[in-house]
């Protein structure tokens, strides 16, 4: 999609962004994450969480220039955890989602490049991004965008452990 605007998320965007997160999880992770967990994702809880995160900053949205519809979202900033692991990576992309039905329209590419530019402006030189190991479409995308596979870890989601893979980018 050529005609998008990438900008800082506004408080008025929170509900639409929350829906993108929930819908993306339910579709992208349907055969990866426990079905009951995905079914129980709660819009009200996601909105509240996003309101807390909004105060911390870092969310960016991609909007269709003609309709002003949010078509993607990313969140990035300084490394959050495990700072002893891959210590040379100073920035992190915490989330990157494209609205379901709009994949393969270059929205994700534009969001990733935007995050890289902004992280570089903030003084970062290398960034890290974690992805569910079984999420093959996203892994192929991150590799196509120049990500180098760094390693693995696990993450507890809904009481179950899931393997993640980390990708590194030099910016």
N, CA, C and O of each residue as an XYZ file, in Angstrom:
684
protein
N       0.855     -1.177      0.000
C       0.000      0.000      0.000
C       0.895      1.232      0.000
O       1.676      1.442      0.928
N       0.782      2.021     -1.014
C       1.651      3.181     -1.173
C       1.207      4.374     -0.348
O       2.036      5.072      0.236
N      -0.067      4.606     -0.297
C      -0.585      5.837      0.295
C      -0.886      5.691      1.780
O      -2.040      5.756      2.203
N       0.182      5.491      2.572
C      -0.018      5.446      4.015
C       0.798      6.550      4.676
O       1.814      7.015      4.159
N       0.309      6.939      5.827
C       0.995      7.910      6.669
C       1.390      7.168      7.931
O       0.573      6.447      8.503
N       2.626      7.333      8.373
C       3.072      6.719      9.620
C       3.255      7.838     10.631
O       3.963      8.815     10.386
N       2.597      7.670     11.776
C       2.620      8.721     12.792
C       2.507      8.122     14.184
O       2.169      6.949     14.347
N       2.791      8.936     15.172
C       2.664      8.519     16.559
C       1.199      8.222     16.871
O       0.309      8.981     16.484
N       0.955      7.126     17.568
C      -0.398      6.770     17.950
C      -0.969      7.836     18.881
O      -0.287      8.321     19.784
N      -2.228      8.191     18.646
C      -2.938      9.123     19.509
C      -3.847      8.337     20.455
O      -4.182      7.184     20.184
N      -4.234      8.951     21.538
C      -5.123      8.274     22.489
C      -6.419      7.839     21.811
O      -6.981      6.802     22.164
N      -6.892      8.608     20.856
C      -8.123      8.269     20.142
C      -7.975      7.030     19.250
O      -8.973      6.485     18.778
N      -6.744      6.586     19.019
C      -6.476      5.401     18.192
C      -6.497      4.101     18.995
O      -6.475      3.019     18.408
N      -6.538      4.185     20.308
C      -6.323      3.012     21.163
C      -7.297      1.872     20.888
O      -6.872      0.720     20.809
N      -8.582      2.153     20.742
C      -9.543      1.059     20.525
C      -9.303      0.366     19.187
O      -9.353     -0.862     19.113
N      -9.044      1.134     18.133
C      -8.804      0.551     16.821
C      -7.515     -0.276     16.827
O      -7.463     -1.351     16.229
N      -6.486      0.222     17.496
C      -5.225     -0.512     17.595
C      -5.414     -1.785     18.416
O      -4.862     -2.829     18.069
N      -6.179     -1.714     19.492
C      -6.446     -2.901     20.312
C      -7.113     -3.991     19.484
O      -6.778     -5.168     19.612
N      -8.046     -3.600     18.647
C      -8.730     -4.569     17.781
C      -7.740     -5.202     16.801
O      -7.813     -6.404     16.545
N      -6.825     -4.417     16.254
C      -5.819     -4.972     15.342
C      -4.954     -5.998     16.075
O      -4.677     -7.072     15.541
N      -4.528     -5.671     17.298
C      -3.725     -6.620     18.074
C      -4.488     -7.931     18.285
O      -3.956     -9.007     18.011
N      -5.714     -7.848     18.765
C      -6.491     -9.054     19.070
C      -6.776     -9.855     17.803
O      -6.566    -11.067     17.775
N      -7.251     -9.186     16.760
C      -7.542     -9.898     15.505
C      -6.285    -10.531     14.923
O      -6.330    -11.658     14.429
N      -5.176     -9.824     14.977
C      -3.917    -10.365     14.454
C      -3.501    -11.613     15.217
O      -3.118    -12.615     14.614
N      -3.576    -11.553     16.543
C      -3.217    -12.726     17.351
C      -4.109    -13.910     17.000
O      -3.616    -15.021     16.802
N      -5.408    -13.683     16.924
C      -6.341    -14.787     16.666
C      -6.111    -15.428     15.308
O      -6.316    -16.631     15.147
N      -5.690    -14.646     14.339
C      -5.466    -15.190     12.997
C      -4.049    -15.754     12.856
O      -3.878    -16.904     12.450
N      -3.048    -14.963     13.183
C      -1.659    -15.375     12.967
C      -1.239    -16.529     13.871
O      -0.415    -17.354     13.477
N      -1.792    -16.594     15.064
C      -1.336    -17.584     16.039
C      -2.337    -18.708     16.272
O      -2.203    -19.458     17.239
N      -3.346    -18.840     15.397
C      -4.419    -19.812     15.636
C      -3.932    -21.253     15.742
O      -4.534    -22.048     16.465
N      -2.879    -21.600     15.054
C      -2.352    -22.966     15.135
C      -1.077    -23.047     15.966
O      -0.389    -24.067     15.968
N      -0.767    -21.950     16.681
C       0.462    -21.898     17.466
C       0.145    -21.780     18.956
O       0.649    -22.557     19.767
N      -0.678    -20.820     19.307
C      -1.017    -20.544     20.708
C      -2.338    -21.224     21.050
O      -3.221    -21.363     20.205
N      -2.451    -21.640     22.296
C      -3.634    -22.328     22.798
C      -4.927    -21.633     22.360
O      -5.100    -20.429     22.551
N      -5.820    -22.415     21.774
C      -7.073    -21.890     21.219
C      -7.928    -21.186     22.279
O      -8.518    -20.141     22.005
N      -7.993    -21.743     23.462
C      -8.789    -21.135     24.530
C      -8.238    -19.769     24.915
O      -8.999    -18.828     25.141
N      -6.919    -19.663     24.990
C      -6.297    -18.382     25.309
C      -6.679    -17.338     24.260
O      -7.064    -16.219     24.601
N      -6.570    -17.705     22.996
C      -6.895    -16.766     21.922
C      -8.370    -16.367     21.944
O      -8.704    -15.202     21.733
N      -9.244    -17.329     22.200
C     -10.680    -17.032     22.259
C     -11.007    -16.081     23.406
O     -11.942    -15.285     23.319
N     -10.228    -16.172     24.478
C     -10.507    -15.360     25.666
C      -9.813    -13.998     25.667
O      -9.903    -13.264     26.651
N      -9.125    -13.652     24.581
C      -8.546    -12.310     24.512
C      -9.678    -11.304     24.660
O     -10.711    -11.402     23.999
N      -9.459    -10.336     25.543
C     -10.533     -9.432     25.941
C     -10.238     -8.012     25.471
O      -9.193     -7.447     25.793
N     -11.158     -7.445     24.714
C     -10.976     -6.107     24.165
C     -10.832     -5.066     25.277
O      -9.971     -4.190     25.193
N     -11.651     -5.150     26.296
C     -11.603     -4.167     27.387
C     -10.240     -4.201     28.076
O      -9.662     -3.153     28.365
N      -9.724     -5.412     28.341
C      -8.416     -5.553     28.977
C      -7.304     -5.027     28.074
O      -6.372     -4.378     28.549
N      -7.401     -5.306     26.767
C      -6.373     -4.834     25.835
C      -6.377     -3.308     25.761
O      -5.316     -2.686     25.710
N      -7.550     -2.712     25.755
C      -7.652     -1.246     25.733
C      -6.998     -0.662     26.981
O      -6.255      0.315     26.890
N      -7.268     -1.249     28.142
C      -6.672     -0.749     29.391
C      -5.149     -0.879     29.362
O      -4.436      0.035     29.776
N      -4.658     -2.008     28.875
C      -3.208     -2.214     28.785
C      -2.588     -1.201     27.824
O      -1.540     -0.622     28.110
N      -3.235     -0.996     26.706
C      -2.716     -0.064     25.712
C      -2.747      1.374     26.231
O      -1.880      2.174     25.880
N      -3.724      1.708     27.053
C      -3.763      3.047     27.658
C      -2.561      3.254     28.574
O      -1.975      4.336     28.597
N      -2.190      2.210     29.334
C      -1.011      2.308     30.201
C       0.255      2.454     29.348
O       1.107      3.296     29.631
N       0.366      1.633     28.312
C       1.535      1.688     27.440
C       1.600      3.013     26.687
O       2.690      3.522     26.425
N       0.458      3.569     26.342
C       0.392      4.828     25.598
C       1.123      5.933     26.359
O       1.812      6.761     25.763
N       0.964      5.934     27.663
C       1.626      6.949     28.492
C       3.143      6.835     28.417
O       3.858      7.825     28.571
N       3.636      5.599     28.175
C       5.080      5.370     28.063
C       5.604      5.726     26.675
O       6.799      5.970     26.511
N       4.735      5.756     25.687
C       5.115      6.106     24.320
C       5.632      4.923     23.530
O       5.697      3.798     24.026
N       5.998      5.203     22.286
C       6.598      4.188     21.444
C       5.685      3.544     20.424
O       6.167      2.850     19.529
N       4.373      3.749     20.529
C       3.469      3.169     19.539
C       3.381      4.078     18.319
O       3.259      5.297     18.436
N       3.445      3.468     17.174
C       3.332      4.178     15.907
C       2.290      3.462     15.071
O       2.229      2.233     15.062
N       1.472      4.227     14.371
C       0.446      3.628     13.531
C       0.663      4.009     12.075
O       1.181      5.080     11.758
N       0.250      3.100     11.202
C       0.202      3.377      9.766
C      -1.261      3.575      9.433
O      -2.104      2.743      9.769
N      -1.564      4.696      8.764
C      -2.946      5.000      8.398
C      -3.066      5.132      6.887
O      -2.177      5.656      6.216
N      -4.185      4.643      6.370
C      -4.524      4.843      4.974
C      -4.741      6.341      4.775
O      -5.570      6.950      5.451
N      -4.007      6.916      3.862
C      -4.040      8.362      3.664
C      -5.427      8.861      3.244
O      -5.822      9.966      3.617
N      -6.159      8.067      2.480
C      -7.471      8.487      1.993
C      -8.566      8.338      3.039
O      -9.411      9.220      3.188
N      -8.551      7.215      3.769
C      -9.654      6.914      4.689
C      -9.330      7.187      6.158
O     -10.229      7.220      6.998
N      -8.054      7.380      6.464
C      -7.571      7.570      7.844
C      -7.709      6.297      8.692
O      -7.537      6.344      9.910
N      -8.015      5.173      8.057
C      -8.126      3.881      8.747
C      -6.736      3.414      9.160
O      -5.787      3.517      8.382
N      -6.614      2.901     10.382
C      -5.343      2.346     10.849
C      -5.155      0.977     10.202
O      -6.015      0.104     10.316
N      -4.020      0.797      9.520
C      -3.758     -0.439      8.791
C      -2.583     -1.225      9.362
O      -2.303     -2.340      8.920
N      -1.891     -0.641     10.352
C      -0.775     -1.337     10.979
C      -0.300     -0.576     12.199
O      -0.619      0.599     12.380
N       0.464     -1.259     13.033
C       0.975     -0.660     14.265
C       2.312     -1.278     14.629
O       2.548     -2.461     14.383
N       3.171     -0.486     15.205
C       4.420     -0.996     15.744
C       4.721     -0.263     17.044
O       4.261      0.857     17.269
N       5.494     -0.913     17.884
C       5.957     -0.305     19.130
C       7.430     -0.628     19.264
O       7.841     -1.772     19.068
N       8.225      0.371     19.595
C       9.668      0.184     19.661
C      10.272      1.149     20.669
O       9.628      2.105     21.102
N      11.528      0.879     21.037
C      12.246      1.742     21.968
C      13.508      1.054     22.454
O      14.056      0.183     21.780
N      13.964      1.457     23.636
C      15.149      0.840     24.251
C      14.839     -0.601     24.618
O      13.678     -0.981     24.771
N      15.891     -1.399     24.758
C      15.716     -2.791     25.171
C      14.955     -2.862     26.482
O      15.173     -2.052     27.383
N      14.053     -3.846     26.584
C      13.208     -3.980     27.766
C      13.724     -4.983     28.788
O      13.698     -4.713     29.989
N      14.186     -6.123     28.328
C      14.562     -7.176     29.276
C      15.774     -7.954     28.768
O      16.220     -7.760     27.637
N      16.290     -8.820     29.603
C      17.435     -9.660     29.259
C      18.561     -8.832     28.647
O      19.111     -9.186     27.604
N      18.892     -7.735     29.301
C      19.904     -6.832     28.757
C      21.289     -7.469     28.707
O      22.176     -6.986     28.003
N      21.471     -8.558     29.458
C      22.754     -9.259     29.438
C      22.892    -10.145     28.199
O      23.998    -10.552     27.844
N      21.788    -10.437     27.555
C      21.779    -11.299     26.378
C      21.801    -10.419     25.131
O      20.950     -9.542     24.983
N      22.736    -10.634     24.255
C      22.935     -9.799     23.074
C      23.096     -8.333     23.486
O      22.352     -7.476     23.011
N      24.062     -8.035     24.368
C      24.188     -6.692     24.930
C      24.503     -5.601     23.911
O      24.267     -4.422     24.175
N      25.030     -5.981     22.757
C      25.341     -4.974     21.743
C      24.076     -4.431     21.057
O      24.142     -3.433     20.339
N      22.945     -5.075     21.274
C      21.666     -4.621     20.706
C      21.018     -3.669     21.701
O      20.596     -4.072     22.785
N      20.948     -2.403     21.318
C      20.483     -1.382     22.242
C      19.025     -0.991     22.041
O      18.404     -0.463     22.963
N      18.467     -1.235     20.867
C      17.066     -0.922     20.605
C      16.264     -2.192     20.406
O      16.824     -3.267     20.193
N      14.938     -2.058     20.478
C      14.088     -3.238     20.321
C      12.773     -2.846     19.666
O      12.199     -1.798     19.962
N      12.315     -3.701     18.779
C      10.956     -3.581     18.249
C      10.132     -4.577     19.044
O      10.342     -5.787     18.952
N       9.189     -4.060     19.828
C       8.402     -4.910     20.729
C       7.225     -5.561     20.008
O       6.825     -6.675     20.346
N       6.677     -4.871     19.021
C       5.494     -5.379     18.318
C       5.440     -4.776     16.929
O       5.837     -3.631     16.714
N       4.938     -5.570     15.985
C       4.703     -5.088     14.630
C       3.554     -5.911     14.061
O       3.689     -7.114     13.842
N       2.433     -5.256     13.827
C       1.249     -5.951     13.321
C       0.618     -5.168     12.185
O       0.546     -3.939     12.221
N       0.161     -5.897     11.178
C      -0.583     -5.325     10.065
C      -2.014     -5.838     10.185
O      -2.245     -7.000     10.522
N      -2.956     -4.968      9.909
C      -4.368     -5.334     10.003
C      -4.642     -6.568      9.139
O      -4.267     -6.597      7.967
N      -5.292     -7.582      9.708
C      -5.602     -8.786      8.932
C      -6.327     -8.420      7.625
O      -7.184     -7.537      7.590
N      -5.951     -9.123      6.571
C      -6.519     -8.862      5.259
C      -5.690     -7.895      4.432
O      -5.947     -7.714      3.242
N      -4.688     -7.266      5.062
C      -3.865     -6.288      4.348
C      -2.392     -6.691      4.281
O      -1.527     -5.854      4.024
N      -2.111     -7.969      4.511
C      -0.735     -8.449      4.423
C      -0.253     -8.400      2.977
O      -1.052     -8.413      2.041
N       1.052     -8.344      2.814
C       1.719     -8.321      1.504
C       1.383     -7.069      0.697
O       1.319     -7.104     -0.532
N       1.171     -5.974      1.402
C       0.927     -4.694      0.748
C       1.992     -3.672      1.137
O       1.800     -2.467      0.970
N       3.122     -4.168      1.661
C       4.285     -3.337      2.037
C       4.058     -2.496      3.292
O       4.887     -1.640      3.602
N       2.979     -2.707      4.012
C       2.714     -1.949      5.240
C       3.726     -2.336      6.307
O       4.316     -1.467      6.949
N       3.934     -3.640      6.501
C       4.898     -4.116      7.490
C       6.303     -3.637      7.179
O       7.040     -3.243      8.083
N       6.678     -3.667      5.909
C       8.006     -3.190      5.499
C       8.189     -1.721      5.852
O       9.232     -1.324      6.373
N       7.170     -0.918      5.566
C       7.257      0.504      5.853
C       7.314      0.770      7.360
O       8.036      1.660      7.810
N       6.557     -0.001      8.132
C       6.593      0.163      9.586
C       7.954     -0.238     10.149
O       8.492      0.452     11.015
N       8.508     -1.336      9.669
C       9.814     -1.786     10.142
C      10.897     -0.758      9.792
O      11.736     -0.432     10.632
N      10.880     -0.257      8.582
C      11.865      0.747      8.174
C      11.708      2.036      8.978
O      12.702      2.663      9.344
N      10.486      2.427      9.248
C      10.230      3.623     10.052
C      10.801      3.443     11.459
O      11.464      4.333     11.992
N      10.528      2.266     12.056
C      11.045      1.982     13.406
C      12.564      2.022     13.409
O      13.166      2.576     14.329
N      13.195      1.438     12.385
C      14.656      1.466     12.294
C      15.168      2.909     12.235
O      16.122      3.256     12.931
N      14.543      3.742     11.415
C      14.961      5.145     11.286
C      14.845      5.882     12.614
O      15.763      6.593     13.024
N      13.715      5.707     13.276
C      13.490      6.409     14.546
C      14.441      5.908     15.633
O      14.956      6.702     16.420
N      14.674      4.603     15.679
C      15.605      4.065     16.663
C      17.022      4.567     16.394
O      17.766      4.851     17.333
N      17.394      4.677     15.144
C      18.711      5.213     14.792
C      18.819      6.678     15.224
O      19.850      7.090     15.756
N      17.759      7.468     14.998
C      17.734      8.871     15.424
C      17.892      8.990     16.946
O      18.421      9.983     17.446
N      17.429      7.970     17.674
C      17.520      7.972     19.132
C      18.888      7.477     19.619
O      19.119      7.375     20.824
N      19.786      7.173     18.688
C      21.140      6.785     19.067
C      21.385      5.297     19.133
O      22.438      4.874     19.609
N      20.453      4.492     18.676
C      20.635      3.041     18.668
C      21.410      2.635     17.414
O      21.342      3.300     16.380
N      22.147      1.529     17.530
C      22.944      1.048     16.400
C      22.514     -0.337     15.929
O      22.649     -0.679     14.754
N      21.998     -1.121     16.860
C      21.534     -2.468     16.535
C      20.213     -2.685     17.262
O      20.046     -2.281     18.413
N      19.270     -3.337     16.563
C      17.973     -3.575     17.199
C      17.630     -5.060     17.182
O      18.079     -5.823     16.327
N      16.833     -5.427     18.143
C      16.425     -6.802     18.364
C      14.913     -6.889     18.233
O      14.191     -5.959     18.592
N      14.449     -8.011     17.718
C      13.022     -8.258     17.560
C      12.783     -9.736     17.846
O      13.491    -10.590     17.312
N      11.796    -10.045     18.679
C      11.472    -11.435     19.002
C      10.190    -11.836     18.283
O       9.275    -11.029     18.115
N      10.141    -13.101     17.859
C       9.022    -13.639     17.088
C       8.758    -15.068     17.546
O       9.693    -15.796     17.881
N       7.495    -15.472     17.563
C       7.202    -16.867     17.873
C       7.899    -17.769     16.855
O       7.802    -17.553     15.647
N       8.592    -18.768     17.355
C       9.385    -19.652     16.497
C       8.533    -20.327     15.422
O       8.993    -20.508     14.294
N       7.317    -20.695     15.753
C       6.453    -21.405     14.807
C       5.726    -20.471     13.841
O       4.985    -20.943     12.979
N       5.917    -19.190     13.963
C       5.259    -18.227     13.089
C       6.088    -18.050     11.812
O       6.779    -17.046     11.639
N       6.007    -19.028     10.940
C       6.836    -19.061      9.725
C       6.639    -17.846      8.814
O       7.630    -17.306      8.323
N       5.397    -17.390      8.563
C       5.251    -16.221      7.680
C       5.987    -14.988      8.211
O       6.635    -14.276      7.443
N       5.892    -14.732      9.511
C       6.587    -13.575     10.075
C       8.093    -13.779     10.042
O       8.840    -12.842      9.762
N       8.542    -14.984     10.323
C       9.978    -15.247     10.280
C      10.534    -15.008      8.882
O      11.607    -14.423      8.735
N       9.820    -15.451      7.863
C      10.270    -15.219      6.486
C      10.327    -13.722      6.188
O      11.256    -13.248      5.533
N       9.332    -12.982      6.671
C       9.309    -11.539      6.471
C      10.517    -10.879      7.131
O      11.200    -10.073      6.500
N      10.788    -11.215      8.398
C      11.905    -10.594      9.114
C      13.240    -10.928      8.453
O      14.138    -10.088      8.396
N      13.365    -12.151      7.956
C      14.591    -12.538      7.261
C      14.716    -11.789      5.931
O      15.802    -11.335      5.572
N      13.609    -11.662      5.208
C      13.615    -10.921      3.943
C      14.004     -9.462      4.167
O      14.622     -8.836      3.305
N      13.639     -8.928      5.330
C      13.943     -7.538      5.665
C      15.351     -7.379      6.251
O      15.710     -6.300      6.722
N      16.139     -8.447      6.222
C      17.537     -8.346      6.634
C      17.836     -8.794      8.045
O      18.962     -8.632      8.516
N      16.858     -9.353      8.730
C      17.082     -9.821     10.094
C      17.995    -11.029     10.139
O      17.875    -11.945      9.326
N      18.915    -11.022     11.104
C      19.847    -12.132     11.314
C      19.383    -12.904     12.549
O      19.204    -12.324     13.619
N      19.193    -14.201     12.396
C      18.765    -15.043     13.515
C      19.853    -15.062     14.581
O      20.993    -15.439     14.307
N      19.494    -14.650     15.813
C      20.472    -14.544     16.899
C      20.378    -15.678     17.915
O      21.396    -16.141     18.429
N      19.171    -16.119     18.201
C      19.022    -17.135     19.234
C      17.567    -17.351     19.591
O      16.657    -16.848     18.933
N      17.374    -18.122     20.666
C      16.025    -18.482     21.083
C      15.836    -18.223     22.571
O      16.799    -18.139     23.333
N      14.587    -18.100     22.962
C      14.184    -18.062     24.365
C      12.737    -18.520     24.415
O      12.138    -18.788     23.374
N      12.173    -18.613     25.600
C      10.769    -18.971     25.717
C      10.010    -17.820     26.371
O      10.591    -16.984     27.064
N       8.710    -17.797     26.136
C       7.834    -16.795     26.727
C       6.578    -17.488     27.221
O       6.002    -18.328     26.530
N       6.164    -17.127     28.416
C       4.946    -17.672     28.979
C       3.764    -16.860     28.466
O       3.682    -15.649     28.671
N       2.862    -17.548     27.803
C       1.634    -16.926     27.302
C       0.474    -17.770     27.788
O       0.317    -18.918     27.371
N      -0.329    -17.214     28.658
C      -1.489    -17.934     29.165
C      -1.148    -19.183     29.942
O      -1.918    -20.144     29.937
N      -0.001    -19.189     30.616
C       0.389    -20.333     31.433
C       1.151    -21.414     30.688
O       1.487    -22.441     31.277
N       1.428    -21.212     29.421
C       2.199    -22.181     28.638
C       3.441    -21.498     28.074
O       3.430    -20.305     27.771
N       4.502    -22.275     27.940
C       5.758    -21.751     27.397
C       5.788    -21.953     25.881
O       5.464    -23.025     25.371
N       6.184    -20.899     25.183
C       6.292    -20.939     23.725
C       7.681    -20.477     23.322
O       8.192    -19.501     23.869
N       8.307    -21.179     22.355
C       9.637    -20.758     21.924
C       9.568    -19.520     21.014
O       8.701    -19.403     20.148
N      10.511    -18.608     21.247
C      10.664    -17.411     20.434
C      12.029    -17.459     19.777
O      12.952    -18.101     20.278
N      12.147    -16.775     18.650
C      13.451    -16.573     18.015
C      13.700    -15.074     17.930
O      12.789    -14.281     17.694
N      14.962    -14.714     18.131
C      15.341    -13.316     18.075
C      16.046    -12.992     16.774
O      16.910    -13.739     16.314
N      15.665    -11.867     16.188
C      16.311    -11.369     14.972
C      17.008    -10.055     15.279
O      16.483     -9.210     16.005
N      18.187     -9.899     14.721
C      18.949     -8.677     14.909
C      19.083     -7.904     13.610
O      19.187     -8.476     12.525
N      19.078     -6.590     13.754
C      19.237     -5.689     12.609
C      20.285     -4.643     12.955
O      20.261     -4.064     14.041
N      21.188     -4.406     12.042
C      22.144     -3.294     12.190
C      21.550     -2.106     11.465
O      21.126     -2.214     10.315
N      21.523     -0.964     12.150
C      20.909      0.217     11.527
C      21.909      1.364     11.408
O      21.564      2.435     10.908
